[in-house]
Structures are given as structure tokens and as C-alpha cells.
């Protein structure tokens, strides 16, 4: 049984809650388990809409850097788990709503960028610090949230952007107080759950089909550069510095 997240189903609304203290960073096994769970929820005819949210200090800090520092060979398994999770969310037969708070980093960006609807708390911040972690990936999903030049600024600098500033780019449906986040997401989910399940599933497939480009192919392209990055000595130094809580030296 996976303890990094839990699920429930009520009146057609499936709720998936990530809860792995301290920062909801998932390891190689947990990313694949998350993908399998989203796929199972989407395949369940009782599911009409999925809400993904988290407990704790933030939504998701991405991959477990400490695991990769100790086992760099697991990068392939981590890559696969990330790919499968983001694909499961994006191609889920039913709409997926993400309700984010606190930090939304790395794999958290992947989940958010793959989703259909985003609700954020006022405390939410978005960042993709892959360069500072000696990796690549996530730009394709970040580009579903922000325009090209903003994506490049965020990717190159690793800077974070708050919910209120991010809201002006149009991808956030609602910005609410932290204590209202779950309620806001479930309100939207409840509205969708009253619709014809057959029509909503057809609509989801149709909307995915008219997107510009293939999100999964774009992300797979990026992941090839993650493997290239891992062959650089600088990549190992970034992870060691992160674990040792110091500045990386190049």
C-alpha cells in the first residue's frame, strides 16, 4: 500500500491527496504508483472528475533529490514515473482539477501543466529549478501555463512566481485563501460531475486532440537532455550541494 497519497470517491468526484512530509517529494516508486492510481481512477466508470491536491507545506516539490544523490542510476526510473504520471493526468478520460498551495516545483509543475483546470491558494508559488538540480524537463508543461519568454526566464533563473502574479497569465481559474482551496476545487468538480459522463469524456478527448503539438512527445524530447545532463559532473555537484544545504561550486 502506498502511503505517499490517498484517494476517495464521492458522487463521481475522485479526490487524490498527496501527503508525504516534509515537502511531498516523491521517489521513483511513488511516481509510478501515482501514475497507476490516476490511470485507475480515470478508467473507473464511477469517476466523473478528479481533484488532485496535497497536504502539508506545499503541493509538490517534485522528485526526491536525496534518492537520486544516493542512486543516480535511478534517473531512468524517475523519468519514466514522471512521464507516466503527467501523461496519466493529461490523457485521463475525465477532467482533472489541481488545487495547489505553497510550493509547486518540478514534478508539481508537470502535474499542474498536464491538468485541465487549476485552482490556487494565495500562497502558491510556481518554479522549475531544474537547472539548479542538474536536470532538465518540465518546460513543455510550464509552457501550458506561461508564454514562451516567461517560460525561458523561469527555467534559466529558477525564480519563483506567486499566484497573484501568475494569475494574469490566464491559466489559474481561481485564486483563493488557503482554507478555501479544497472547497473551491470541489465546487468546480461538483459542477462537472452533474454533466453527462459520456459527453464529458468525449469532450476531454476532443479537447486533447485539438491542442497544438503533442505534450508527451515534447516532454520525452526534454527527458533525453536530462540523461545528457546527468553525464555532466556539474549535475552531481548540484544534487550534492542540495543535500548538504550549500551553494554549488562550478
Protein Blocks (a to p, Z undefined) as FASTA:
>chain_A
ZZkbccddeehiacddddddfklpacfklmmmmmmmmmmmmmpmkbmbdcdddedjbfbe
cjafklmmmmmmlmmmmmmmmmmmmmmmmmocbdcddddehjdehjlmmmmmmmmbdcdd
fkbccddfklmnopaehjlmmmmmbcfklmmmmmmnopacdfklmmmnopambdcdfklm
mmmmmmmmmmmmmpcfklmmmmmmmmmmmpgcjfklmmmmmmmmmmmmmmpmklmmmmmm
mmnopacdZZ
